[in-house]
Amino acid sequence: MSLPKGKVNVRYEFTADKPGEFATSGTTGFSLMAKQEAEGKIEHTVPLRFAAYEGMDIGTDNGLPVVRNLSTPKYCPPISKALSRR
């Protein structure tokens, strides 16, 4: 699968099997231009909470690297809108 040129609508969705519980399993899906491209099962998630900003670093990773001398180029194409639902 490759992304088309121009504006692209990308959607990732996770539906927990037991909403409100830590480390629950769930179903995940990825859609491109309103067409589901992939889906799968996640057996368990992280059993703790993250800060409100964690995961909202689109086009870059603001967290600490696993390896200290690891450097990755930052790439961020123009993004017209990013939505987060809770």
Sequence and secondary structure as in RCSB ss.txt:
>XXXX:A:sequence
MSLPKGKVNVRYEFTADKPGEFATSGTTGFSLMAKQEAEGKIEHTVPLRFAAYEGMDIGTDNGLPVVRNLSTPKY
CPPISKALSRR
>XXXX:A:secstr
    SS   EEEEEEESSTT TT  EEEEEEETTEEEEEEEES   SS   TTTT  TTS  S  SSTT      
    S      
